[in-house]
Amino acid sequence: MDAIFYAFVSAMRNTSNSLISTQVLRFKSLSAGSVTLVSLVPAFLISLAWSIQFWNSLTLVILSLMVLKNTLYGVAFYLRFRGLSHLGGFQGSLLAASQPVLVSVLSLGVLGEHLLMKQWFAVALITVALLVPAKFEKGKHSDILNFALVPALLLSIVIVIDRWILVNSLSPLEFFVLDKAILFPVVVLTLVLSGQHQLKWTAPAKLKSSTWFWICSLGLTWGLASYTYGVSLAGEKTALVTMIRNLAFPAAALESALLFGEQLNKSRILSLVLVDSACAIAI
């Protein structure tokens, strides 16, 4: 029960994270790459000092897995921000709800986990829910693939690796601290080598105080979501935790429509209802 509570808390933090990300990108004062990197700084600085006592817990295998998954995470995080910018807050958030579908398949094959029949029904319902906007939305299918489905797949692989590490090696606290200390330099290197970011910074004077406020809020909500995610993933099945955290995506999509004036038509409402229903059935 505690794991489900932490998964729900993580979902609410992710909702805030999606809305704050959309707000930051609407200012157009920072690129998707810059927002990705800056949002990771608060958790990195805290973890760097905190992680000294835990470095002995880090084996070569775990270190290699963390470097691999954080490379995927950096690419996925960047693409997700691009998605919020290209697709809009509603579509960019809702299509991220494909993660439980992908995680369910991956956790079955990699971790040997088995879901209940009702949970597989929920997975099927989410699949149907996501086909609705994919068919009726005006956005390009290539954008949906590149900026929504690809990052969802990469993040699903990350979640499965995280679960393996938490079950076989590290406690949630050790995992959170060590992972966040490794994450920032890996993401910087990934984005620089892939040409998605250059090592230069917009002069602070050019950024509005409101932009700084939203960036700091983004980093803090992201860090809290990551910690509660680790606690929940250590105590429950991977697919179930992902399903609960999936509540963040329709919530962020709905609030994006309300806060940022995005259209809320019948097909979008249907998608929201189906995704929420699927999460309720699975839980």
SVG drawing of the C-alpha trace seen along z (x, -y; Angstrom):
<svg xmlns="http://www.w3.org/2000/svg" viewBox="-17 -42 50 57">
<polyline fill="none" stroke="black" stroke-width="0.4" points="0.0,0.0 2.9,-2.4 4.3,-1.8 1.0,-2.7 0.8,-5.9 4.3,-6.9 3.5,-6.1 0.5,-8.3 2.6,-11.1 5.1,-10.7 2.2,-11.0 1.1,-14.3 4.7,-15.6 4.9,-14.6 1.7,-16.5 3.3,-19.6 6.5,-18.9 4.6,-18.7 2.7,-21.9 5.8,-23.8 7.8,-22.5 5.1,-23.7 5.1,-27.1 8.9,-27.4 8.9,-26.5 6.1,-29.0 8.5,-31.8 10.7,-30.7 13.7,-32.1 15.4,-28.7 15.7,-25.8 14.5,-22.3 18.1,-21.2 18.7,-24.1 15.5,-23.4 16.5,-19.7 19.9,-20.4 18.9,-23.3 16.0,-21.3 18.4,-18.5 20.8,-20.9 19.0,-21.1 18.8,-17.3 22.4,-16.9 23.8,-19.4 22.0,-17.8 22.9,-14.3 26.5,-15.1 27.1,-16.0 24.8,-13.3 26.2,-10.5 29.7,-10.4 28.6,-7.9 27.0,-5.6 29.7,-5.3 30.9,-1.9 27.5,-0.5 28.1,-1.2 29.5,1.9 30.7,1.8 27.6,3.5 25.3,1.0 27.4,-2.0 27.3,-0.7 23.5,-0.3 23.1,-3.8 25.2,-5.4 23.3,-3.5 19.8,-4.3 20.7,-7.9 21.9,-8.3 18.5,-7.1 16.8,-9.3 18.6,-12.4 17.5,-11.8 14.0,-11.0 13.8,-14.0 15.0,-16.3 12.5,-14.8 9.7,-15.1 10.4,-18.8 10.5,-19.1 7.1,-17.4 5.6,-19.8 6.8,-22.6 5.8,-21.1 2.6,-19.2 1.4,-21.4 0.8,-20.7 -2.2,-18.5 -1.0,-16.1 2.5,-16.0 1.3,-15.0 -1.4,-12.6 0.7,-10.6 3.2,-10.0 0.5,-7.7 1.7,-5.0 4.4,-4.1 2.3,-1.5 1.7,0.4 5.4,0.5 6.5,1.2 4.0,4.1 5.5,5.8 9.1,5.1 8.6,6.2 7.0,9.4 10.0,10.3 12.9,8.9 11.7,9.1 9.4,12.1 6.5,10.2 2.9,11.2 -0.1,8.9 -3.7,9.8 -6.3,10.1 -7.8,6.7 -4.4,5.0 -4.0,6.4 -7.4,5.1 -6.3,1.7 -3.3,1.8 -5.5,2.5 -7.8,-0.3 -4.9,-2.8 -3.8,-1.6 -7.3,-2.4 -7.3,-5.7 -4.1,-6.8 -5.3,-5.8 -8.0,-8.4 -5.8,-11.5 -3.3,-9.9 -6.1,-9.6 -8.0,-12.8 -5.3,-15.3 -4.0,-17.7 -0.4,-17.3 2.0,-15.4 2.3,-11.7 6.1,-12.0 6.0,-14.5 3.8,-12.1 6.3,-9.4 9.5,-11.4 8.4,-13.6 5.9,-11.4 6.2,-7.6 10.0,-7.4 10.6,-9.2 7.9,-7.0 9.7,-3.9 13.1,-5.1 11.7,-6.0 10.0,-2.6 13.4,-0.9 14.8,-3.2 12.0,-2.1 12.7,1.6 16.4,1.1 15.5,-1.0 13.4,1.8 16.1,4.4 18.6,2.2 16.2,1.6 15.3,5.3 18.8,6.7 21.2,4.1 20.4,0.7 17.9,-0.7 15.6,-3.5 17.7,-6.1 21.0,-4.8 19.4,-4.6 18.1,-8.1 21.2,-9.8 23.7,-7.9 21.5,-7.9 21.0,-11.7 24.7,-12.3 25.5,-10.3 22.5,-11.6 23.5,-15.2 27.0,-14.7 25.7,-11.8 22.9,-14.0 25.2,-16.9 27.6,-14.6 24.7,-13.0 23.1,-16.2 26.5,-17.9 27.7,-14.9 24.4,-14.5 24.5,-18.2 21.3,-19.0 23.0,-21.4 26.1,-23.6 28.2,-24.5 27.1,-28.1 24.6,-29.8 22.1,-32.6 23.2,-35.5 21.2,-35.6 20.3,-39.2 18.4,-38.2 16.2,-35.8 13.1,-37.1 12.7,-36.5 9.6,-34.5 11.6,-32.1 14.1,-31.5 11.2,-30.8 9.6,-28.2 13.0,-26.5 13.7,-26.2 10.2,-24.8 10.7,-22.4 13.9,-21.0 12.5,-20.6 9.3,-18.9 11.3,-16.6 13.6,-15.6 10.7,-14.9 9.0,-12.8 12.2,-10.8 12.6,-9.9 9.0,-8.8 9.2,-6.9 12.2,-4.9 10.4,-4.1 7.3,-2.9 9.2,-0.9 11.1,1.0 7.8,2.2 5.4,3.0 5.3,4.5 6.9,2.3 3.8,2.2 1.5,1.4 3.7,-1.5 3.8,-2.8 0.1,-2.6 -0.5,-4.6 2.1,-7.2 0.2,-7.3 -2.5,-9.3 -0.1,-12.3 -0.4,-12.4 -4.2,-12.9 -4.2,-15.3 -1.4,-17.3 -3.2,-17.2 -6.5,-18.4 -4.8,-21.2 -2.8,-22.2 -6.0,-22.6 -7.6,-24.7 -4.5,-26.8 -3.0,-27.4 -6.2,-27.8 -5.7,-24.6 -8.8,-23.1 -10.7,-20.5 -12.8,-18.7 -14.9,-15.4 -12.0,-13.2 -9.7,-14.6 -12.3,-14.2 -12.8,-10.6 -9.1,-9.9 -8.9,-11.4 -11.8,-9.3 -10.4,-6.1 -6.9,-6.6 -8.3,-7.4 -10.7,-4.4 -7.8,-2.2 -5.8,-3.4 -8.8,-2.9 -9.3,0.7 -5.6,1.6 -5.4,0.2"/>
</svg>
